[in-house]
Amino acid sequence: MEAVAKAQGLSVIQLPKPGSIVDGSTVNDKTPAKVAIKSLVEALHQLPSGSTALVGVNSDNVYAILHGLGVHVASSDQPCSLVSTCVPCVDNTCFPRDEFDNLWILIVDSVGQPPHLIHLRYGTPRMSP
């Protein structure tokens, strides 16, 4: 993340900021990852129209952040399919713990319109045994 930002002449912003107070506790290296969800989603919603943001998070937050940005949660009536814009859950109990090559691109065209989610995999495709 830092290398990409540096190459583009940008700085990395950590949210919530270390030392800030969230839910009565000071943010530090031991703060649970889920604390970042609300402040990150709020900051992304406040970006001006036409903005592009690169967000790096751990797998514990990714589905909840996407949901906070307007991606709906799948249900038994409407499961996620290969081309749908949805997340399978928001607490990441459904996130595959042995995958480290996921990349999501979320495109928000305009306020009031549903976002479009593109899910990519990084690297060489894996072959099933």
DATAJO-V86644 format. One record per backbone hydrogen bond with DSSP energy under -1.0 kcal/mol. NH is the residue of the N-H (numbers start at 1). CO is the residue of the C=O. If there is no record, write none. Layout:
BEGIN
nh=NH co=CO
nh=NH co=CO
END
This chain:
BEGIN
nh=5 co=1
nh=6 co=2
nh=7 co=3
nh=8 co=4
nh=9 co=6
nh=10 co=5
nh=19 co=27
nh=20 co=17
nh=22 co=25
nh=25 co=22
nh=27 co=20
nh=31 co=28
nh=35 co=32
nh=36 co=33
nh=37 co=34
nh=40 co=36
nh=41 co=37
nh=42 co=38
nh=43 co=39
nh=44 co=40
nh=45 co=41
nh=46 co=42
nh=47 co=44
nh=51 co=48
nh=61 co=58
nh=62 co=58
nh=65 co=61
nh=66 co=62
nh=67 co=63
nh=68 co=64
nh=69 co=65
nh=70 co=67
nh=71 co=66
nh=74 co=87
nh=75 co=78
nh=84 co=81
nh=87 co=72
nh=95 co=92
nh=99 co=96
nh=103 co=120
nh=105 co=118
nh=107 co=116
nh=113 co=110
nh=116 co=107
nh=118 co=105
nh=120 co=103
nh=122 co=101
END
